[in-house]
Amino acid sequence: MVSVVVLNVGTWIPTDADMEILSLNDELGRDRVAKWVAALKKDDARPLQYEDKLGIGDMEVADKDLVIALLWQYAGIVEKKPGCPPLAKVNVKHHINTGNTAPIMQRRRRHAVSENLLIDKELDDMLSNQVI
């Protein structure tokens, strides 16, 4: 018997309802995924820089090889740049709609003044590597 938790207006409420595990219809079966990854093959696919350090988790060798083959096809997305978090090449624009109200002025940062140089250096590194 498994207890399920339901989100209700920002509050987690435990329930007494049992959870039923549904079986998959083999949409994500290894053979189908392997065929899909093979169809993705790009001519410029290359091994990942940090392939030996990937933290994929515990899985069978065939499954791990399949995940790595998939990552090769999207190496530009998952490649780590030195000193920065991995770059996500997703075209997303961020906008906070304040309506007719002006944004509220707050302190520049919530850090000690002594940390400002380090923060500025990290920001400059991320800007130069096009992370942000």
C-alpha atoms as a printed R data frame, in Angstrom:
    type eleno elety resid chain resno      x      y       z
1   ATOM     1    CA   MET     A     1  0.000  0.000   0.000
2   ATOM     2    CA   VAL     A     2  1.446  3.366  -1.082
3   ATOM     3    CA   SER     A     3  0.238  6.697   0.260
4   ATOM     4    CA   VAL     A     4 -0.053  9.450  -2.361
5   ATOM     5    CA   VAL     A     5  0.509 13.130  -1.717
6   ATOM     6    CA   VAL     A     6 -1.643 15.707  -3.514
7   ATOM     7    CA   LEU     A     7 -0.769 19.375  -3.999
8   ATOM     8    CA   ASN     A     8 -3.604 21.669  -2.938
9   ATOM     9    CA   VAL     A     9 -3.035 25.429  -3.268
10  ATOM    10    CA   GLY     A    10  0.598 25.293  -2.212
11  ATOM    11    CA   THR     A    11  0.071 22.866   0.676
12  ATOM    12    CA   TRP     A    12  1.046 19.203   0.566
13  ATOM    13    CA   ILE     A    13 -1.724 17.040   1.955
14  ATOM    14    CA   PRO     A    14 -1.195 13.302   2.523
15  ATOM    15    CA   THR     A    15 -4.053 11.111   1.364
16  ATOM    16    CA   ASP     A    16 -5.103  7.567   2.132
17  ATOM    17    CA   ALA     A    17 -5.595  6.698  -1.534
18  ATOM    18    CA   ASP     A    18 -3.566  3.827  -2.950
19  ATOM    19    CA   MET     A    19 -1.389  4.390  -5.991
20  ATOM    20    CA   GLU     A    20 -1.684  2.054  -8.948
21  ATOM    21    CA   ILE     A    21  1.404  1.478 -11.098
22  ATOM    22    CA   LEU     A    22  0.477  1.415 -14.777
23  ATOM    23    CA   SER     A    23  2.432 -0.700 -17.232
24  ATOM    24    CA   LEU     A    24  4.103  0.936 -20.223
25  ATOM    25    CA   ASN     A    25  3.101 -0.024 -23.738
26  ATOM    26    CA   ASP     A    26  6.769 -0.437 -24.803
27  ATOM    27    CA   GLU     A    27  6.990  3.142 -26.134
28  ATOM    28    CA   LEU     A    28 10.287  3.469 -24.257
29  ATOM    29    CA   GLY     A    29 11.504 -0.058 -24.878
30  ATOM    30    CA   ARG     A    30 15.248 -0.348 -25.512
31  ATOM    31    CA   ASP     A    31 14.793 -1.453 -29.141
32  ATOM    32    CA   ARG     A    32 12.500  1.460 -30.012
33  ATOM    33    CA   VAL     A    33 14.749  4.002 -28.301
34  ATOM    34    CA   ALA     A    34 17.818  2.556 -30.051
35  ATOM    35    CA   LYS     A    35 16.059  2.857 -33.412
36  ATOM    36    CA   TRP     A    36 15.090  6.470 -32.627
37  ATOM    37    CA   VAL     A    37 18.652  7.382 -31.582
38  ATOM    38    CA   ALA     A    38 20.014  5.743 -34.752
39  ATOM    39    CA   ALA     A    39 17.636  7.892 -36.832
40  ATOM    40    CA   LEU     A    40 19.002 11.017 -35.104
41  ATOM    41    CA   LYS     A    41 22.573 10.356 -36.264
42  ATOM    42    CA   LYS     A    42 24.273 13.608 -37.197
43  ATOM    43    CA   ASP     A    43 27.373 13.693 -39.383
44  ATOM    44    CA   ASP     A    44 29.157 16.022 -36.969
45  ATOM    45    CA   ALA     A    45 28.349 14.012 -33.799
46  ATOM    46    CA   ARG     A    46 31.458 13.667 -31.679
47  ATOM    47    CA   PRO     A    47 32.388 12.145 -28.323
48  ATOM    48    CA   LEU     A    48 31.798 14.306 -25.283
49  ATOM    49    CA   GLN     A    49 34.743 16.018 -23.601
50  ATOM    50    CA   TYR     A    50 33.886 14.683 -20.156
51  ATOM    51    CA   GLU     A    51 32.323 11.390 -21.196
52  ATOM    52    CA   ASP     A    52 34.332  9.411 -18.640
53  ATOM    53    CA   LYS     A    53 33.058 11.670 -15.832
54  ATOM    54    CA   LEU     A    54 29.342 11.498 -16.685
55  ATOM    55    CA   GLY     A    55 27.195 10.770 -13.642
56  ATOM    56    CA   ILE     A    56 24.474  8.833 -15.420
57  ATOM    57    CA   GLY     A    57 23.765  6.467 -12.554
58  ATOM    58    CA   ASP     A    58 23.620  2.715 -12.179
59  ATOM    59    CA   MET     A    59 22.261  1.028 -15.276
60  ATOM    60    CA   GLU     A    60 23.020 -1.815 -17.627
61  ATOM    61    CA   VAL     A    61 25.908 -1.306 -20.049
62  ATOM    62    CA   ALA     A    62 23.585 -1.394 -23.090
63  ATOM    63    CA   ASP     A    63 21.377  1.314 -21.570
64  ATOM    64    CA   LYS     A    64 24.376  3.456 -20.645
65  ATOM    65    CA   ASP     A    65 25.744  3.167 -24.204
66  ATOM    66    CA   LEU     A    66 22.357  4.232 -25.526
67  ATOM    67    CA   VAL     A    67 22.276  7.311 -23.275
68  ATOM    68    CA   ILE     A    68 25.801  8.274 -24.332
69  ATOM    69    CA   ALA     A    69 24.899  7.809 -28.014
70  ATOM    70    CA   LEU     A    70 21.953 10.150 -27.477
71  ATOM    71    CA   LEU     A    71 24.149 12.707 -25.723
72  ATOM    72    CA   TRP     A    72 26.600 12.620 -28.645
73  ATOM    73    CA   GLN     A    73 23.810 13.862 -30.914
74  ATOM    74    CA   TYR     A    74 23.268 16.870 -28.648
75  ATOM    75    CA   ALA     A    75 26.875 17.467 -27.562
76  ATOM    76    CA   GLY     A    76 26.537 21.224 -28.115
77  ATOM    77    CA   ILE     A    77 23.892 21.377 -25.413
78  ATOM    78    CA   VAL     A    78 25.576 19.240 -22.789
79  ATOM    79    CA   GLU     A    79 29.239 20.216 -23.250
80  ATOM    80    CA   LYS     A    80 30.647 21.853 -20.156
81  ATOM    81    CA   LYS     A    81 32.659 25.019 -20.587
82  ATOM    82    CA   PRO     A    82 35.662 25.435 -18.287
83  ATOM    83    CA   GLY     A    83 34.743 27.235 -15.081
84  ATOM    84    CA   CYS     A    84 31.038 27.532 -15.876
85  ATOM    85    CA   PRO     A    85 27.914 25.423 -15.597
86  ATOM    86    CA   PRO     A    86 26.855 23.631 -18.798
87  ATOM    87    CA   LEU     A    87 25.318 25.801 -21.479
88  ATOM    88    CA   ALA     A    88 21.661 25.215 -22.315
89  ATOM    89    CA   LYS     A    89 20.997 26.315 -25.886
90  ATOM    90    CA   VAL     A    90 17.329 27.035 -25.488
91  ATOM    91    CA   ASN     A    91 15.873 30.189 -26.975
92  ATOM    92    CA   VAL     A    92 14.037 31.515 -23.929
93  ATOM    93    CA   LYS     A    93 13.210 35.135 -23.208
94  ATOM    94    CA   HIS     A    94 12.497 36.023 -19.597
95  ATOM    95    CA   HIS     A    95  9.994 38.779 -18.862
96  ATOM    96    CA   ILE     A    96  8.372 39.785 -15.597
97  ATOM    97    CA   ASN     A    97  5.137 41.616 -16.256
98  ATOM    98    CA   THR     A    98  4.742 44.369 -13.684
99  ATOM    99    CA   GLY     A    99  1.823 45.961 -15.512
100 ATOM   100    CA   ASN     A   100  1.829 49.733 -15.046
101 ATOM   101    CA   THR     A   101  3.760 49.444 -11.792
102 ATOM   102    CA   ALA     A   102  7.448 50.294 -11.740
103 ATOM   103    CA   PRO     A   103  9.805 47.592 -10.464
104 ATOM   104    CA   ILE     A   104 10.642 47.796  -6.768
105 ATOM   105    CA   MET     A   105 14.147 49.046  -6.103
106 ATOM   106    CA   GLN     A   106 16.141 46.690  -3.902
107 ATOM   107    CA   ARG     A   107 19.720 46.425  -2.771
108 ATOM   108    CA   ARG     A   108 22.125 45.440  -5.486
109 ATOM   109    CA   ARG     A   109 23.066 42.144  -3.893
110 ATOM   110    CA   ARG     A   110 22.490 40.204  -0.713
111 ATOM   111    CA   HIS     A   111 26.177 39.561  -0.161
112 ATOM   112    CA   ALA     A   112 28.947 41.104   1.864
113 ATOM   113    CA   VAL     A   113 30.823 43.919   0.152
114 ATOM   114    CA   SER     A   114 33.993 41.832   0.444
115 ATOM   115    CA   GLU     A   115 32.450 39.226  -1.907
116 ATOM   116    CA   ASN     A   116 31.619 41.704  -4.692
117 ATOM   117    CA   LEU     A   117 34.950 41.248  -6.525
118 ATOM   118    CA   LEU     A   118 34.550 37.472  -6.599
119 ATOM   119    CA   ILE     A   119 30.943 37.760  -7.786
120 ATOM   120    CA   ASP     A   120 31.926 40.239 -10.509
121 ATOM   121    CA   LYS     A   121 34.703 37.884 -11.672
122 ATOM   122    CA   GLU     A   122 32.318 34.913 -11.848
123 ATOM   123    CA   LEU     A   123 29.770 36.991 -13.768
124 ATOM   124    CA   ASP     A   124 32.445 38.140 -16.221
125 ATOM   125    CA   ASP     A   125 33.506 34.504 -16.749
126 ATOM   126    CA   MET     A   126 29.921 33.467 -17.456
127 ATOM   127    CA   LEU     A   127 29.423 36.402 -19.835
128 ATOM   128    CA   SER     A   128 32.643 35.646 -21.729
129 ATOM   129    CA   ASN     A   129 31.630 31.974 -22.092
130 ATOM   130    CA   GLN     A   130 28.120 33.008 -23.230
131 ATOM   131    CA   VAL     A   131 26.445 31.168 -20.374
132 ATOM   132    CA   ILE     A   132 24.379 34.271 -19.644
